């Protein structure tokens, strides 16, 4: 808080009345009748997002409340953050890959109020989570606080939901290109007599994803040769349904918060392509149904003053099925020829069922030893089963695998020099337990190498520090020796486009971060903030996805050693809450440091960049808000943003000649939006245009992304 606010508080404590009227001066009358006039007094407080940015760890924070009135998904908002790159495999509901400072995929962990997001079901992701229930998003780069009890290697995304203490109703409906529809409903009701809090949530997403595919190969009318055409996608419908009811109480003598919840989700997705665009699929599909029950408890002053306890428990019944029962080969115009193998795996017909029950237990006990000194003990249990049966393939042997991890962490946080210095130290113990029951395709999945049960133990530790010289200049640094245990998708596959690899090893990394940040108050309502970060990652057993070209199937494998280094920076400008501009740039250099192959020969990919990964990209955004336009108590916000992604190789740079190497071209994407709200934000209408210039855009494994699209959304908030 700035001096003006501290002065007002001090005067109030002395018995002075402080009427908050007028913008240029305040009249303050004391008990003796004396009058003081304070000129240009201001009340300034740092937002929660700004406080996070100024912590000991490298972290970005996004206020999502404005996004709730647009049709943007959470992935689109996060993709504009410095050091962050999200690559989607297609349109609405497609799989995506999120990269933080060069680390991507499952090296990044996702949380919803501190609990793993996949506890809501394997189909629930950042892309289909209802935006109107979210307050803010915290993005930790490289090193994350021990309180999460996580084995994240490259960072974490923590989604904080709305914790309002008043009744409200929030409904929105949006429609857009490619037959896209999205409806969200959330509410909160607090019983006046009982104090019970009811929080229902409903969400539905649908899209045909029939955007135009450019320069695809199809047969001519005589079926004698192939021609190149532009054709709309087909067989790519996506439907997502989610419902949740949370009931509990707050501010009781025995609990600050106690809630129980139940949620259901259903995802139906037609599969259009394999891991690459060359494989066209016209009949196969993947469906998921999930049921989750959970409870959470929070209490400050637990057992004794200065002690805080938080605990959450969750169990999920998750059933996915992949239907691949057609012997056909499709082309992009929807025609096909009959063949002798299935669409996805190029093998026999399958109707595979995956039941993956998940149990998550998380607890955190923190004790304030003295002012500015806190000790915390955290425990996380995450147990995922994997029961497979096949109702079509009679030769398939049912399996029952278990992947369980226990993570125990002890941390110490201190605040010194009146808050100018913050330090954090922690140590973690990782216990990984794997029970393998499957035996399908042992030469590919490694099931012949890993049999029965095995348990492994690893130790991690880290430290972070921040020193504030003044508002315009602060420095922070952090280090972590981190372990990243493989997730079920990597070890056990996804039932459709990803093969299992049960012999996969955990990633081990030493992560270094160093950053500068600050804020300049330029006067007249003008503020300028900046942040710059450098990072270095030394990763052993690096896990990356590979694709078999013959089958267009994906599998996660270990690379002996990968070094990642880079920088990112961001500048933000604001004038009186009206004009906002921001720009960021990111560069990361990820290299294969395996010098010799298993046979002892020099590796041809030694010091090559890791393929299929953008390494230079930037974002820019500008918006202006007009007040009281047309209707009373209204605002009109105009926004434009631009994204640049430098070209990158699709495979290892050492493979092939310069003229034949596959690479994803440089991309320029521009978006624009208009948001009009009236009656203090009670009613909201937004109009958006994505890929305004209709640029040809590619993403993961050179899969084409949608062209120009328009979206309209109405939101009611009471």
C-alpha positions in Angstrom: 0.0 0.0 0.0 1.2 3.5 -0.8 1.8 6.4 1.7 -1.6 8.1 1.1 -3.5 5.0 2.3 -1.2 4.4 5.3 -1.7 8.0 6.4 -5.5 7.7 6.2 -5.5 4.5 8.2 -3.2 6.1 10.8 -5.5 9.1 11.2 -8.5 6.8 11.6 -6.7 5.0 14.4 -6.2 8.3 16.2 -9.9 8.9 16.3 -10.2 11.2 13.2 -13.2 10.9 10.9 -12.2 10.5 7.2 -14.9 11.2 4.7 -13.9 9.7 1.4 -15.3 12.4 -0.8 -13.6 14.3 -3.6 -10.7 13.3 -5.8 -8.3 16.2 -5.2 -8.4 16.6 -1.4 -9.8 15.1 1.8 -11.1 17.0 4.9 -10.1 15.4 8.1 -11.7 16.6 11.4 -10.3 15.7 14.8 -11.8 15.4 18.2 -10.6 19.0 19.1 -12.3 20.5 16.1 -9.1 21.1 14.1 -9.4 20.5 10.4 -6.6 19.2 8.2 -6.8 19.2 4.4 -4.9 16.4 2.5 -4.3 17.1 -1.1 -4.0 14.4 -3.8 -4.5 11.6 -1.4 -4.8 8.2 -3.2 -5.6 4.7 -2.1 -3.5 2.1 -3.9 -3.3 -1.6 -3.2 -1.6 -4.3 -5.2 -3.8 -6.9 -6.8 -3.4 -10.6 -6.0 -1.9 -11.1 -9.4 0.7 -8.4 -8.8 1.6 -9.9 -5.4 2.2 -13.3 -7.1 4.5 -11.7 -9.7 6.5 -10.1 -6.9 7.1 -13.4 -5.1 10.2 -15.5 -4.8 9.3 -17.8 -7.8 9.0 -17.1 -11.5 5.3 -16.8 -11.9 2.8 -15.2 -14.2 -0.8 -14.3 -13.1 -3.8 -13.7 -15.2 -7.1 -12.0 -14.2 -9.7 -14.1 -16.0 -12.8 -12.2 -15.0 -12.8 -10.1 -18.2 -12.5 -13.3 -20.3 -15.8 -14.6 -18.8 -17.7 -12.3 -21.1 -16.0 -13.6 -24.3 -16.1 -16.9 -26.1 -12.4 -17.4 -25.6 -11.3 -20.7 -23.9 -8.8 -20.7 -21.1 -6.1 -21.9 -23.4 -6.4 -18.8 -25.7 -6.0 -16.5 -22.7 -3.0 -18.4 -21.3 -1.3 -18.6 -24.7 -0.6 -14.9 -24.6 1.6 -15.0 -21.5 5.3 -14.5 -21.7 7.2 -17.8 -21.9 4.0 -19.8 -22.6 3.1 -21.5 -25.9 0.0 -23.6 -26.5 -0.2 -25.8 -29.6 -3.6 -27.3 -30.5 -4.1 -30.2 -32.8 -7.2 -28.8 -34.4 -10.4 -27.0 -33.5 -12.6 -27.0 -30.5 -11.9 -30.0 -28.2 -8.7 -31.0 -29.8 -5.7 -32.2 -27.8 -3.1 -29.5 -27.0 0.4 -29.2 -25.8 1.4 -26.4 -23.4 5.0 -25.2 -23.1 6.5 -23.2 -20.3 10.1 -21.9 -20.9 10.9 -24.8 -23.2 9.4 -27.6 -21.0 6.1 -28.9 -22.3 3.5 -31.7 -22.4 3.1 -33.6 -19.2 6.1 -31.9 -17.6 3.5 -29.2 -16.8 0.9 -30.0 -14.1 -2.6 -28.5 -14.0 -4.5 -27.8 -10.8 -8.0 -26.6 -9.9 -7.8 -24.8 -6.5 -4.7 -26.8 -5.7 -6.1 -30.2 -6.7 -5.0 -32.0 -9.9 -7.4 -30.9 -12.7 -7.7 -34.5 -14.2 -9.5 -35.5 -11.0 -12.5 -34.0 -12.7 -12.0 -36.7 -15.4 -9.5 -37.3 -18.1 -11.7 -35.4 -20.6 -11.7 -32.2 -18.6 -8.9 -29.8 -19.7 -8.1 -26.1 -19.9 -10.0 -26.0 -23.2 -13.4 -27.0 -21.9 -13.4 -25.9 -18.3 -16.1 -23.2 -17.8 -14.4 -19.8 -17.8 -17.1 -18.1 -15.8 -16.2 -20.0 -12.6 -12.6 -18.8 -12.7 -11.2 -15.8 -10.9 -7.5 -16.0 -11.9 -4.8 -18.3 -13.2 -1.4 -18.7 -11.7 1.4 -19.9 -14.0 4.6 -21.1 -12.3 7.7 -21.3 -14.5 10.2 -24.0 -13.7 10.0 -24.0 -9.9 6.7 -24.3 -8.1 5.9 -23.9 -4.3 6.1 -27.1 -2.3 2.6 -26.6 -1.1 1.3 -28.1 -4.3 2.9 -31.4 -3.4 3.6 -31.9 -7.1 6.2 -33.5 -9.3 6.0 -30.9 -12.0 9.3 -30.4 -13.8 8.6 -27.5 -16.2 6.0 -25.6 -14.2 2.4 -25.6 -13.2 -0.9 -23.9 -14.0 -3.2 -23.4 -11.0 -6.7 -22.3 -11.7 -8.4 -20.4 -8.8 -12.2 -20.4 -8.9 -14.5 -17.6 -7.7 -14.7 -17.5 -3.9 -17.3 -14.8 -3.7 -19.2 -14.5 -0.4 -22.5 -13.3 -1.9 -25.3 -14.7 -4.0 -25.0 -14.5 -7.8 -26.2 -16.0 -11.0 -24.0 -16.2 -14.1 -25.3 -17.4 -17.5 -23.8 -17.1 -20.9 -24.5 -18.5 -24.4 -22.2 -18.2 -27.4 -22.4 -19.2 -31.1 -19.7 -19.1 -33.7 -18.1 -20.4 -36.9 -17.8 -24.1 -37.7 -21.2 -24.8 -36.0 -19.8 -23.9 -32.6 -22.0 -23.5 -29.6 -21.1 -22.9 -25.9 -23.4 -22.5 -22.9 -22.3 -21.9 -19.3 -24.2 -21.5 -16.0 -23.0 -21.0 -12.5 -24.6 -19.6 -9.4 -24.2 -19.3 -5.7 -26.9 -19.2 -3.0 -26.3 -18.7 0.7 -29.2 -19.9 3.0 -30.2 -17.0 5.3 -31.1 -19.3 8.2 -28.7 -22.3 7.7 -25.8 -20.5 6.2 -25.4 -23.4 3.7 -23.7 -22.4 0.5 -24.9 -24.0 -2.8 -22.8 -23.7 -5.9 -24.1 -25.3 -9.1 -22.2 -25.3 -12.4 -23.4 -26.5 -15.8 -21.4 -26.3 -19.1 -21.9 -27.5 -22.6 -19.6 -27.2 -25.7 -20.3 -28.4 -29.2 -18.6 -27.9 -32.5 -18.5 -29.6 -35.9 -15.0 -28.2 -36.5 -15.7 -28.2 -40.2 -13.2 -25.6 -41.1 -11.4 -25.5 -44.4 -8.4 -27.7 -44.9 -6.0 -26.3 -47.5 -3.9 -28.2 -50.1 -5.0 -31.7 -49.2 -4.6 -34.7 -51.4 -7.7 -36.5 -52.8 -8.4 -38.8 -55.8 -9.7 -37.3 -59.0 -13.2 -38.2 -60.3 -11.9 -41.2 -62.3 -9.9 -42.4 -59.3 -6.8 -42.6 -61.5 -4.6 -40.0 -59.9 -4.4 -37.6 -57.0 -5.2 -33.9 -57.1 -4.8 -31.1 -54.5 -7.9 -29.3 -53.2 -9.2 -27.2 -50.4 -11.9 -29.1 -48.5 -13.8 -28.8 -45.2 -13.0 -31.2 -42.4 -15.5 -33.9 -41.7 -16.0 -36.4 -38.9 -14.7 -34.1 -36.3 -17.7 -33.4 -34.1 -17.0 -32.6 -30.5 -19.4 -32.5 -27.5 -18.5 -31.7 -23.9 -20.9 -31.7 -21.0 -20.0 -30.9 -17.4 -22.1 -30.5 -14.3 -21.1 -30.0 -10.6 -22.8 -29.2 -7.3 -20.8 -28.0 -4.4 -22.4 -27.6 -0.9 -20.8 -26.4 2.3 -20.3 -23.8 4.9 -17.8 -21.0 5.6 -16.7 -18.9 8.6 -17.6 -21.4 11.3 -15.8 -21.9 14.6 -14.7 -25.3 13.5 -13.9 -24.5 9.9 -13.1 -21.5 7.7 -14.5 -23.6 4.8 -15.9 -27.1 4.5 -17.4 -28.2 1.2 -18.4 -31.5 -0.5 -19.0 -31.7 -4.2 -20.1 -34.1 -6.9 -19.4 -33.6 -10.6 -20.1 -35.5 -13.8 -18.6 -35.0 -17.3 -19.2 -36.5 -20.7 -16.9 -36.1 -23.7 -17.8 -37.4 -27.2 -15.2 -36.8 -29.9 -15.0 -38.0 -33.4 -11.4 -38.6 -34.5 -10.5 -36.9 -37.8 -6.8 -37.6 -38.1 -4.0 -39.6 -36.5 -1.0 -37.9 -34.9 -0.2 -36.5 -38.3 -2.4 -35.0 -41.0 -1.6 -37.7 -43.6 -3.8 -40.2 -41.8 -7.5 -39.4 -42.5 -10.0 -41.1 -40.2 -13.7 -41.2 -41.0 -15.4 -43.5 -38.5 -13.4 -44.0 -35.3 -14.3 -42.1 -32.2 -13.4 -41.7 -28.5 -15.9 -41.2 -25.7 -15.4 -40.5 -22.0 -17.7 -40.5 -19.0 -16.5 -39.4 -15.5 -18.0 -39.1 -12.0 -16.1 -37.3 -9.2 -16.9 -36.8 -5.5 -14.7 -34.6 -3.4 -14.4 -32.8 -0.1 -12.2 -29.9 1.2 -11.6 -28.4 4.6 -9.7 -25.3 5.7 -9.0 -23.9 9.1 -6.8 -21.1 10.4 -5.9 -21.4 14.1 -6.1 -25.2 13.8 -5.3 -26.7 17.2 -3.3 -23.6 18.1 -2.9 -20.0 17.1 -0.6 -19.6 14.1 -1.4 -23.0 12.6 -3.3 -23.5 9.4 -4.6 -26.8 8.0 -6.0 -27.6 4.6 -7.1 -31.0 3.3 -8.8 -32.2 0.1 -9.8 -35.7 -0.9 -11.2 -36.8 -4.3 -12.2 -40.0 -6.0 -13.0 -40.3 -9.7 -14.6 -43.1 -11.7 -13.4 -42.6 -15.3 -14.5 -44.7 -18.2 -13.2 -44.1 -21.7 -13.8 -46.1 -24.9 -12.1 -46.0 -28.2 -14.1 -47.4 -31.1 -12.0 -48.5 -34.1 -14.0 -51.1 -35.9 -13.8 -50.1 -39.5 -11.5 -51.5 -42.2 -11.4 -48.4 -44.3 -8.9 -45.8 -45.6 -10.5 -42.4 -46.0 -9.6 -39.4 -48.1 -10.2 -35.7 -47.3 -13.3 -35.5 -49.5 -15.0 -38.2 -47.4 -14.6 -41.0 -49.9 -12.9 -44.2 -48.9 -11.6 -47.6 -50.0 -11.9 -50.8 -48.1 -8.8 -52.2 -46.6 -7.5 -54.9 -44.4 -6.7 -53.0 -41.2 -8.3 -50.6 -38.7 -8.2 -46.8 -39.0 -6.2 -45.8 -35.9 -3.8 -48.5 -35.2 -3.6 -50.1 -38.6 -4.3 -53.5 -36.9 -7.4 -55.5 -36.1 -10.7 -54.1 -35.2 -11.0 -52.9 -31.5 -13.6 -51.5 -29.1 -11.3 -50.8 -26.2 -12.6 -49.8 -22.8 -10.4 -48.0 -20.3 -11.5 -47.6 -16.7 -9.1 -45.4 -14.8 -10.3 -44.8 -11.2 -8.3 -42.0 -9.6 -7.9 -41.2 -5.9 -6.2 -38.0 -4.8 -5.5 -36.9 -1.2 -3.8 -33.6 -0.5 -3.0 -32.1 2.9 -1.0 -29.1 4.0 -0.2 -28.1 7.6 1.5 -24.7 8.1 2.7 -23.1 11.3 3.8 -19.5 11.8 6.9 -19.8 14.0 7.2 -16.1 14.3 6.3 -13.0 12.3 7.6 -13.6 8.8 8.7 -17.2 9.4 6.5 -20.2 8.5 7.0 -24.0 8.3 4.8 -26.2 6.2 4.4 -30.0 5.7 2.6 -31.2 2.6 1.5 -34.7 1.5 0.0 -35.8 -1.8 -1.3 -39.2 -2.8 -2.3 -39.7 -6.5 -3.4 -43.3 -7.4 -4.6 -44.1 -10.9 -5.8 -47.5 -12.1 -5.9 -48.7 -15.7 -8.3 -51.6 -16.3 -8.6 -52.5 -20.0 -11.1 -54.8 -21.7 -12.1 -55.1 -25.4 -15.7 -56.0 -26.4 -14.7 -56.6 -30.0 -11.3 -58.2 -30.0 -11.7 -61.6 -28.4 -8.0 -62.2 -28.4 -7.2 -59.2 -26.2 -6.2 -60.1 -22.6 -7.8 -57.8 -20.0 -5.3 -55.8 -18.0 -5.2 -54.2 -14.6 -2.4 -51.6 -14.1 -1.8 -49.2 -11.2 0.2 -46.0 -11.2 0.6 -44.5 -7.7 2.7 -41.6 -6.4 3.3 -40.3 -2.9 5.0 -36.9 -2.6 6.0 -35.5 0.8 7.4 -32.0 1.1 8.7 -29.8 3.9 9.1 -26.1 3.3 10.3 -23.0 5.2 9.2 -19.5 4.1 10.6 -16.2 5.6 9.9 -12.5 5.0 12.7 -10.2 6.1 13.5 -6.4 6.1 9.9 -5.4 6.4 8.9 -7.6 3.4 11.7 -6.4 1.1 13.2 -9.8 1.1 11.4 -13.1 0.7 13.0 -16.5 0.9 11.7 -20.0 0.4 13.4 -23.4 1.0 11.9 -26.9 0.5 12.8 -30.6 0.2 10.6 -33.2 -1.4 10.5 -37.0 -1.3 9.0 -38.7 -4.4 7.7 -42.3 -4.2 6.6 -43.9 -7.5 4.8 -47.2 -7.6 3.8 -49.0 -10.8 2.0 -52.3 -11.2 1.9 -53.6 -14.8 -0.6 -56.1 -15.9 -0.8 -55.5 -19.7 1.1 -57.5 -22.2 -0.1 -56.1 -25.6 2.5 -55.6 -28.3 5.5 -56.1 -25.8 8.0 -55.1 -28.4 6.4 -51.7 -28.6 5.0 -51.1 -25.2 7.9 -52.6 -23.2 5.6 -54.7 -21.1 8.0 -57.6 -21.4 10.7 -55.6 -19.6 8.5 -54.3 -16.7 6.5 -57.1 -15.0 4.6 -57.1 -11.8 5.1 -54.3 -9.2 8.0 -52.0 -8.6 8.5 -49.0 -6.3 11.2 -46.3 -6.7 12.1 -43.4 -4.5 13.7 -40.0 -5.4 14.7 -36.9 -3.5 14.2 -33.3 -4.6 15.0 -29.9 -3.1 14.9 -26.2 -4.0 15.2 -22.6 -2.9 13.8 -19.2 -4.1 14.6 -15.6 -3.1 13.4 -12.1 -4.0 14.7 -8.7 -3.0 12.8 -5.5 -3.6 15.1 -2.5 -4.0 12.2 -0.2 -4.8 9.0 -0.4 -6.8 10.8 0.1 -10.1 13.5 -2.6 -9.4 13.4 -6.0 -7.8 15.4 -9.2 -8.4 14.4 -12.8 -7.9 16.1 -16.2 -8.3 15.2 -19.8 -7.8 16.7 -23.3 -8.1 15.2 -26.8 -7.9 16.5 -30.3 -8.3 13.2 -31.8 -9.5 11.8 -35.2 -10.3 8.9 -35.6 -12.8 7.2 -39.0 -12.5 5.5 -40.1 -15.8 1.7 -39.7 -16.0 -0.8 -42.4 -17.0 -1.1 -41.0 -20.6 2.7 -41.5 -21.1 3.0 -44.8 -19.4 -0.3 -46.4 -20.2 -1.3 -44.6 -23.5 -4.6 -42.9 -24.2 -6.5 -45.8 -25.9 -6.5 -44.3 -29.4 -3.5 -42.4 -30.8 -0.9 -43.0 -28.1 0.9 -46.3 -27.4 1.8 -47.3 -23.9 5.5 -47.3 -22.8 5.5 -49.0 -19.4 9.3 -48.9 -19.3 9.4 -45.1 -19.3 11.8 -43.5 -16.8 11.1 -40.4 -14.7 12.6 -37.1 -15.8 15.2 -35.5 -13.5 16.2 -31.9 -13.9 18.1 -29.1 -12.3 16.2 -25.9 -12.9 17.6 -22.4 -12.6 15.7 -19.1 -12.9 16.8 -15.5 -12.6 14.6 -12.4 -13.1 14.1 -8.7 -12.8 10.8 -6.9 -12.5 9.4 -3.5 -11.5 6.7 -0.9 -11.9 7.0 2.8 -12.7 4.3 5.2 -11.6 4.5 7.9 -14.3 1.8 10.1 -12.9 -1.5 11.1 -14.4 -2.8 7.6 -14.2 0.1 6.2 -16.3 1.9 3.1 -15.1 4.5 0.9 -16.8 5.5 -2.5 -15.6 8.2 -4.8 -16.9 9.5 -8.3 -16.2 12.5 -10.2 -17.6 13.5 -13.8 -16.8 16.3 -16.1 -17.8 16.2 -19.8 -17.3 18.4 -22.9 -17.6 17.2 -26.6 -17.4 19.5 -29.6 -17.3 17.2 -32.6 -17.9 18.1 -36.3 -17.8 15.7 -38.9 -19.2 13.8 -36.2 -21.0 10.4 -37.4 -22.1 9.3 -36.5 -25.6 6.6 -37.7 -28.0 7.5 -39.5 -31.2 5.4 -40.5 -34.1 5.6 -43.6 -36.2 5.0 -42.5 -39.8 3.7 -45.9 -40.9 1.0 -46.1 -38.3 0.6 -42.3 -37.4 0.7 -43.4 -33.8 2.4 -41.5 -31.0 4.5 -42.8 -28.1 6.4 -41.1 -25.3 10.1 -42.1 -25.1 13.1 -41.0 -23.0 16.0 -38.9 -24.4 19.1 -39.3 -22.3 19.9 -35.7 -21.8 18.4 -32.4 -22.9 19.6 -28.9 -22.0 17.2 -26.0 -22.3 18.1 -22.3 -21.9 16.4 -19.1 -22.8 14.8 -15.8 -21.8 11.4 -14.2 -21.8 10.3 -10.6 -21.2 7.1 -8.6 -20.9 6.2 -4.9 -20.8 2.7 -3.7 -19.6 1.3 -0.2 -19.9 -1.9 1.1 -18.4 -3.5 4.6 -18.5 -6.3 5.2 -16.0 -7.8 1.8 -16.6 -8.8 2.9 -20.1 -5.8 2.2 -22.4 -3.9 -1.1 -21.9 -1.1 -2.4 -24.0 1.2 -5.4 -23.4 3.9 -7.1 -25.4 6.1 -10.1 -24.6 8.8 -12.1 -26.4 10.1 -15.6 -25.6 13.2 -17.5 -26.7 14.2 -21.0 -25.6 16.9 -23.2 -27.0 16.4 -26.9 -26.3 19.2 -29.3 -27.4 19.8 -33.0 -27.4 22.9 -33.6 -25.4 23.2 -37.4 -25.9 26.6 -37.6 -27.6 26.7 -41.4 -28.2 24.1 -44.0 -29.2 23.7 -47.3 -27.4 26.1 -48.9 -29.9 28.8 -46.3 -29.1 28.6 -44.3 -32.3 28.4 -40.5 -32.3 24.7 -39.5 -32.3 23.7 -37.6 -35.5 21.3 -35.5 -33.4 23.9 -34.4 -30.8 23.3 -30.7 -30.0 20.3 -30.6 -32.4 17.3 -28.5 -31.4 14.5 -30.7 -30.0 12.1 -31.0 -33.0 8.5 -30.1 -33.3 8.9 -27.3 -30.8 8.7 -23.5 -31.4 11.7 -21.7 -30.0 11.0 -18.0 -30.8 7.5 -16.4 -30.4 6.0 -13.2 -29.2 2.6 -11.6 -28.4 1.3 -8.1 -28.5 -2.1 -6.8 -27.3 -3.8 -3.4 -27.1 -7.2 -2.5 -25.8 -9.2 0.7 -25.0 -12.2 1.0 -22.9 -14.9 3.7 -23.4 -17.2 4.6 -20.5 -20.9 5.3 -20.7 -21.3 4.7 -24.4 -24.9 4.7 -25.4 -26.5 3.2 -22.3 -25.9 4.5 -18.8 -23.3 2.8 -16.6 -21.9 1.0 -19.7 -18.4 0.3 -21.1 -17.2 -0.6 -24.6 -13.9 -2.4 -24.8 -12.0 -2.8 -28.1 -9.1 -5.2 -28.3 -6.7 -6.4 -30.9 -3.8 -8.9 -30.4 -1.1 -10.3 -32.6 1.0 -13.5 -32.3 4.2 -14.4 -34.1 5.8 -17.8 -34.2 9.1 -18.4 -35.9 9.5 -21.4 -38.1 10.8 -24.7 -36.6 11.8 -28.1 -37.8 9.2 -30.9 -37.7 11.9 -33.6 -37.2 15.6 -33.6 -36.1 17.6 -31.1 -38.1 20.2 -33.7 -38.8 17.8 -35.8 -40.8 17.6 -35.3 -44.6 19.0 -32.6 -46.8 18.3 -28.9 -46.4 15.8 -29.0 -49.4 13.8 -31.9 -48.1 13.6 -31.2 -44.4 10.1 -30.8 -43.1 9.5 -27.6 -41.1 6.5 -25.7 -39.8 6.5 -22.2 -41.4 6.5 -18.9 -39.7 3.1 -17.8 -38.5 1.4 -14.4 -38.1 -2.0 -14.5 -36.3 -4.2 -11.5 -35.6 -7.4 -11.4 -33.6 -9.9 -8.7 -32.7 -12.8 -8.4 -30.3 -15.4 -6.0 -29.1 -17.1 -6.2 -25.7 -20.1 -4.1 -24.6 -21.4 -4.2 -21.1 -24.2 -2.2 -19.4 -25.8 -1.8 -16.1 -22.5 -2.2 -14.3 -21.6 -5.4 -16.1 -25.0 -7.1 -15.5 -25.5 -7.5 -19.3 -22.6 -8.3 -21.7 -22.3 -8.9 -25.4 -19.1 -9.7 -27.2 -18.1 -10.1 -30.8 -14.8 -11.7 -31.7 -12.9 -12.5 -34.9 -10.0 -15.0 -34.6 -7.3 -15.2 -37.3 -8.6 -12.0 -38.8 -6.4 -12.1 -41.9 -7.3 -15.8 -42.5 -3.6 -16.8 -42.4 -2.7 -20.4 -43.0 -1.7 -21.6 -39.5 -0.2 -24.9 -38.4 0.5 -26.4 -35.0 1.5 -29.7 -33.4 3.1 -32.0 -36.0 2.0 -29.5 -38.7 -1.7 -30.1 -38.2 -3.7 -27.3 -39.8 -5.6 -24.9 -37.5 -8.8 -23.1 -38.3 -8.9 -20.1 -40.5 -10.9 -16.9 -39.9 -13.7 -17.4 -37.5 -16.4 -15.2 -35.9 -18.0 -15.7 -32.5 -20.9 -13.9 -30.7 -21.6 -14.3 -27.0 -24.2 -13.0 -24.5 -23.7 -13.1 -20.8 -26.0 -12.3 -17.9 -24.5 -11.7 -14.4 -26.9 -11.0 -11.5 
